[in-house]
Amino acid sequence: MTNNLAKATVARRVNLAIREAGFDIHSVAQAADITDSEMEDRLAGRTDFLLHELVRVGGFLRTPLSRFLEEAA
């Protein structure tokens, strides 16, 4: 899988998890310790999520990290 496709896949999975959990982007950005605009860039696939951000997002959403990363690398 190419890097751009992997980035888009992770972003799509995080977006889906946020919607399923019923949270807004602001709350998730705070949990990841990034700004709202940084979260928007990551969710749009313009910027990569850092691993520690995905761990924080997963913890906040109570979603295993593997959901975001499986077959995306």
Backbone bond lengths (Angstrom), bond angles and torsions (degrees), N, CA, C in turn:
res aa  C-N    CA-C-N  psi(-1)  N-CA   C-N-CA  omega(-1)  CA-C   N-CA-C  phi
1 M - - - 1.437 - - 1.530 108.08 -
2 T 1.324 115.87 135.99 1.455 118.99 -179.39 1.519 110.47 -73.30
3 N 1.316 114.88 161.72 1.461 120.21 -178.73 1.526 111.52 -60.36
4 N 1.342 117.03 -43.32 1.468 119.47 -179.41 1.520 111.73 -64.42
5 L 1.326 116.43 -39.98 1.457 120.39 178.63 1.524 110.38 -67.27
6 A 1.323 116.98 -40.69 1.464 121.07 177.99 1.522 110.19 -62.32
7 K 1.338 117.20 -43.82 1.466 121.83 179.67 1.528 110.04 -61.74
8 A 1.325 116.52 -44.19 1.465 120.80 179.63 1.522 111.30 -66.10
9 T 1.324 117.09 -37.24 1.463 121.03 179.75 1.522 110.69 -65.49
10 V 1.312 117.37 -45.82 1.466 121.19 178.14 1.522 109.67 -61.51
11 A 1.331 117.36 -46.35 1.463 121.15 -179.84 1.526 110.94 -59.81
12 R 1.323 116.59 -43.40 1.464 120.48 179.76 1.528 111.26 -62.96
13 R 1.317 116.58 -41.65 1.463 120.71 -179.81 1.526 111.88 -67.37
14 V 1.321 116.99 -38.85 1.468 120.32 177.60 1.530 109.45 -66.56
15 N 1.340 116.82 -44.56 1.467 120.68 177.01 1.516 111.25 -55.27
16 L 1.317 116.41 -46.57 1.458 121.66 -179.25 1.526 110.99 -62.35
17 A 1.318 117.00 -43.87 1.463 120.98 179.83 1.526 111.15 -63.50
18 I 1.326 117.07 -38.32 1.467 121.13 178.01 1.526 109.90 -63.76
19 R 1.317 116.55 -47.12 1.468 120.20 179.59 1.521 111.53 -62.63
20 E 1.336 116.17 -44.92 1.465 120.13 -178.80 1.525 111.71 -62.11
21 A 1.338 116.39 -35.62 1.463 120.79 -178.89 1.531 111.94 -80.52
22 G 1.341 116.59 -14.80 1.459 120.48 177.38 1.517 114.89 79.99
23 F 1.326 116.98 22.65 1.462 120.18 178.93 1.520 110.94 -98.45
24 D 1.328 115.54 162.81 1.453 120.35 175.16 1.528 109.35 -98.96
25 I 1.316 115.26 164.39 1.467 121.48 -176.61 1.521 110.93 -62.48
26 H 1.320 117.52 -37.42 1.469 120.77 -179.49 1.531 111.22 -59.52
27 S 1.317 117.06 -46.23 1.473 120.89 -179.21 1.519 111.42 -63.24
28 V 1.324 115.55 -41.02 1.463 119.99 -178.84 1.523 110.02 -70.74
29 A 1.320 117.64 -38.33 1.470 121.04 176.98 1.527 110.44 -61.24
30 Q 1.324 116.81 -43.31 1.462 120.14 177.79 1.521 110.65 -61.16
31 A 1.325 116.91 -41.91 1.465 120.67 179.83 1.522 111.04 -64.37
32 A 1.331 116.71 -33.80 1.466 121.37 179.90 1.523 111.68 -83.86
33 D 1.334 117.20 -5.87 1.464 123.57 -179.23 1.523 111.75 62.72
34 I 1.351 114.68 42.89 1.460 121.31 174.65 1.527 107.88 -133.04
35 T 1.329 116.50 167.02 1.463 120.59 179.60 1.529 110.13 -76.69
36 D 1.316 115.73 164.07 1.456 120.71 176.72 1.526 110.68 -59.92
37 S 1.338 117.03 -42.75 1.465 119.80 -178.84 1.526 111.57 -66.87
38 E 1.333 117.49 -34.88 1.467 120.01 175.24 1.531 110.29 -65.21
39 M 1.320 116.92 -40.27 1.461 120.49 177.72 1.529 110.35 -64.52
40 E 1.312 116.61 -43.15 1.466 120.38 178.39 1.521 111.05 -60.60
41 D 1.341 117.64 -41.40 1.467 121.30 177.22 1.521 111.24 -62.02
42 R 1.319 117.02 -41.13 1.468 120.60 -179.84 1.524 110.86 -69.03
43 L 1.318 117.14 -42.16 1.459 120.71 -179.29 1.533 112.11 -69.22
44 A 1.318 116.48 -26.47 1.466 120.98 176.89 1.525 111.82 -84.74
45 G 1.328 117.11 -6.50 1.457 120.69 179.80 1.511 114.35 81.57
46 R 1.334 117.18 10.63 1.468 120.31 178.60 1.516 112.14 -78.28
47 T 1.332 116.61 -25.74 1.456 123.12 -179.00 1.518 108.40 -136.34
48 D 1.329 116.69 144.39 1.465 121.07 177.69 1.518 111.36 -72.98
49 F 1.316 115.73 144.83 1.458 120.36 166.69 1.520 107.75 -72.73
50 L 1.307 117.71 140.72 1.454 121.75 170.91 1.525 107.22 -84.82
51 L 1.311 116.79 152.72 1.458 120.60 -175.37 1.527 111.51 -57.96
52 H 1.331 117.68 -44.12 1.465 119.33 -179.18 1.529 111.79 -64.62
53 E 1.327 117.82 -29.02 1.464 120.52 175.87 1.526 110.57 -68.38
54 L 1.331 116.40 -42.55 1.463 120.18 178.09 1.525 111.27 -64.21
55 V 1.322 116.27 -36.84 1.467 119.92 177.59 1.529 109.60 -63.39
56 R 1.330 116.79 -44.47 1.472 120.80 179.65 1.530 111.36 -65.28
57 V 1.336 116.25 -43.45 1.464 120.43 178.85 1.531 109.87 -62.55
58 G 1.314 116.21 -45.93 1.461 120.32 178.60 1.519 112.29 -60.16
59 G 1.318 116.84 -42.09 1.457 120.53 177.85 1.508 111.84 -64.13
60 F 1.308 116.54 -43.00 1.459 121.29 179.89 1.528 111.05 -64.19
61 L 1.333 115.99 -41.64 1.464 120.73 -178.44 1.527 112.84 -85.96
62 R 1.351 114.48 -4.21 1.471 120.38 -175.74 1.529 110.65 56.77
63 T 1.320 113.19 46.82 1.457 122.49 -178.60 1.522 108.34 -123.83
64 P 1.325 118.58 130.25 1.460 119.38 -179.98 1.534 111.61 -64.37
65 L 1.301 115.23 141.90 1.461 122.02 178.75 1.524 111.34 -53.98
66 S 1.313 116.65 -34.56 1.472 120.57 -178.41 1.526 112.22 -59.86
67 R 1.322 118.06 -27.48 1.467 120.24 178.95 1.524 110.76 -62.99
68 F 1.312 117.18 -34.93 1.451 121.44 -179.23 1.533 112.48 -80.47
69 L 1.321 116.80 -30.82 1.465 120.96 -169.05 1.516 116.07 -105.20
70 E 1.333 119.79 -20.30 1.452 119.44 -173.74 1.518 111.16 -57.51
71 E 1.303 115.52 129.03 1.462 125.62 -179.98 1.511 114.11 58.56
72 A 1.322 118.24 15.04 1.460 121.09 178.62 1.523 111.30 -94.91
73 A 1.332 117.15 -15.46 1.462 120.23 -176.30 1.514 111.42 -87.37
